[in-house]
């Protein structure tokens, strides 16, 4: 792109816009929200704010080979809720899950109608890949969604980086940000706002981290760094269950998914001795039917016990199956085929090595995110949340995020119909302060010429979180003393953020992202500290509280940061059981 000349904040051009509904993040959930809002009211002005490009943004940018939540014949919304509750260690918002499940199939069937190829058998039924999974040819699934958004006449702002919500008193009134290529500062007033920016990756050091180029060689979408969480945290929104992290089993040295192999082709996880980890060593915990956190953590426990390395056993597969397997990967992780070729690995003779990932805060897999009601409204008026950024509904995956986008749109449209969702006033002081905050890394480079690069700050944060807040290199273990040390040093890093320096627009984005990551990491550590039990071994190992404690912690751990003081308040909300 070439190096751009830094500027002072006062030299940046402002772009002022107004819309009825602003959707921040144009991934899966954001696109579905935009489409549904237009279906509800075609006259609404719907604007999507996307820091990448809508055609290839979010977690689906490279495609998928399966949709992991679809209610098949013989199953119900209630049975899906029961299953997810078991998989989540007994904690999920049953009200949210039931409403999501009721919309699930329709959202996926719409996608197929728009052009998504879903594999079918000779009877025309979707091909199953597990109890809730269906197989797809999804390399272009995000492009299909983007085309539908355009067809409905939504306004799309590509390459505009959101930095903070625009506030009107205690109500969200839109958002602010800047254009990644042009550098213009955007002020977008909205009568209602939906945040759909995805979860948070990159908070922890990956096991593949060998330098700056590897900071985001991770399982989760590397561009989802928690900005949507951070914006809500700074606005005083209530957050829930950050301590229920997601730590996946991945193909080692590549971070590729293994469900394609283990579920799609019945390849068992084995240890260095050739023992089937789940069926033989973890049979007492449920074996292949054990909760996801048990299955995800099993290979790491084998390593810790001296029985590593671990693998998925592909040596039983036929040449035809291996060809089909590689074809499936071309729909989701095509570079994995190149990875195998580069190693000259014949997986019919040599199993594929696996390892645990660094932890992620992602509400599509776990229950982390905004505390919302059944209309997907957050605790901040005017703001709705859906997809990975919304909490309470673990194991919703792609289909559930789509359904939640639909529900958030309906909630936002209903809000717009109320008199309380009128035009908002513009706080010019807030806009000016945000502009100064966002562009400060340019000013430091101009005035001083040195400082802390965003990559240096990110590396320090990743090492700190890995070593003291239960990262993969610590086999996910943590205790009070380590977590308190992490909080102390996060505070130090937040103070040093004023020394961040940027040389171009992309580095400016990275500076602001690192600040967002620090805000999310701080809240995460507070959550990890507060839950004095081990409910999800592997995802949340408290070595000082190694047992599950239903008497005290069969509840939701929530937080709210005071926008004025910055103090994080921790509290609980009760579990409400609906499905017996």
Buried (B, 14 or more C-beta within 10 A) or exposed (E): EEEBEBBEBEEBEEBEBBBBBBBBBBBBBBBBBBBBBBBBBEEBBBBBBBBBEBBBBBBBBBBBBBBBBBBBEEBEBBBBBBBBBBBBBBBBBBBBBBBBBBBBBEBBBBBBEBEBBBBEEEEEEBEBBEBBBBBBBBBBBBBBBBBBBBEBEBBBBBBBBBBBBBBBEEBBBBBBBBBBEBBEBBBBBBBBBBBBBBBBBBBBBBBBBEEEEEBBBBBBBEBBBBBBBBBBBBBBBBBBBBBBBBBBBBBBEBBBBBBBBBBBBEBBBBBEEEBBBBEBBBEEBEBBEBBBBBBBBBBBBBBEEEBBBBBBBBBEBEEEBBEBBBEBBBBBBBEBBEBBEEEEBEBBEEBBBBBBBBBBBBBBBBBBBBBBBEBBBBBBBBBBBBBBBBBBBBBBBBBBBBBBBBBBBBBBBBBBEEEEBEEBEBBEEBBEEBBEBBBBBBBBBEEEEEBBBBBBBBBBBBBBBBBBBBBBBBBBBBBBEBBEBBBEBBEEBBEBBEBBBBBBBBBBBBBBBBBBBBBBBBBBBBBBBBBEBBBBBBBBBBBEBEEBEEEEBBBBBBBBBEEEEEEBEBEBBEBEEEBE
